[in-house]
């Protein structure tokens, strides 16, 4: 019979990131919710989520609505101005994006 081995926090984080980054389009929030329960470690969960969501959002080019209906912004590497800042070229506005809350 195989012996059970406890993973260290870094290994858990890397596995969690893999699941998050390989989530089907539009399903990352559901995968993250399930991972929180499976990991049962908020520190590892928070690190995995904060590292994975920006990559996932940019690779899937998600579209987020700007506050007060001022338009939409695409979260892509092409429109990225700085950390969490994205340009809406139609309105020349900069959106500050919370990747986890979308």
N, C-alpha and C positions, 0 to 999 in steps of 0.2 A: 504494500500500500504506500502511496506517495505521502511524503511529509509536507505539511502546510508550512509555507514561508510567508512571513509578514513583509509587505512591501514598504520601503521607506517613503517619506513624503514626496521626494522628488520623482520617484517612479510612479506614484499615484497621480501626481500632477501631469506627468507626460501622457499617461494612459487617458486621463480625463480630457486633456487637450486633443488627443487623437479622436476621441468620440465626438467632441464638440466640432472640430474642424471637418469631420466627415459626416456631419448631420445633413439630412436631405434639405433641399432649398426650403426656407421658411419654417423649419422645424427645430432650429437651435434652441429656442426658448423651452420647448418640451424636453429636449435631451438634457439641457442644463438643470431643469427641475428634477428630473430623475437622478442625475448625477449627484445632486446635493444630498439626496436620500441615501444613495449607495456609498458615497464617500464618508458621510457622517463626520466630516472634518471641515469646518468653515474656512480655516486658513488655506488649506490646499485647494478647496473649491474656489475661493475668491481669486487666488493666484491664477488658476487654470482659466477661469472665466475672463479675467482682465487681460490675459495674454491672447486668448483665442477669439473673442468676439470682434475686435477690430480687423483681424485677418479675415475672418469669415465674412463680415459685412462688406469689406472691400472686394473680396473675391466673388461674392454673389451680387455685387453692385446693387445693394438694397436702396430703395427710394423711401425717404422719410418726409413727412409733411412738416413744413416750417410753422412756427407758432402763428396764431391769428390768421391762418389761411393765406400767408404771404407767398405761397408757392411750395414747390417740392425741391428737395436736394438729393442728388445721387451720391451715395457714399462709394467713391472710387479712388484709386490711387491718382487718377488724372486730375481730379478736382480737389485733392488734398493740399491744403495750404500749410498746415502745421499739425501738431498733435491734436486730434479731435476737431479740427477746423476744415470745413469743406465749402467750396464756392458754388453758388447757384448762378451760373452764367447768364441766365435769362433776366434775373432781377439784380444782379451784381451784389448780392447779399452773401454774407458769410454765416454759415450755420455751425454752431458748436454742438457736437453730437456726443451723447452718452451712449456708447456702443452697447452696453449691457441692456439698458432700458429701451434702446432704439427709439 
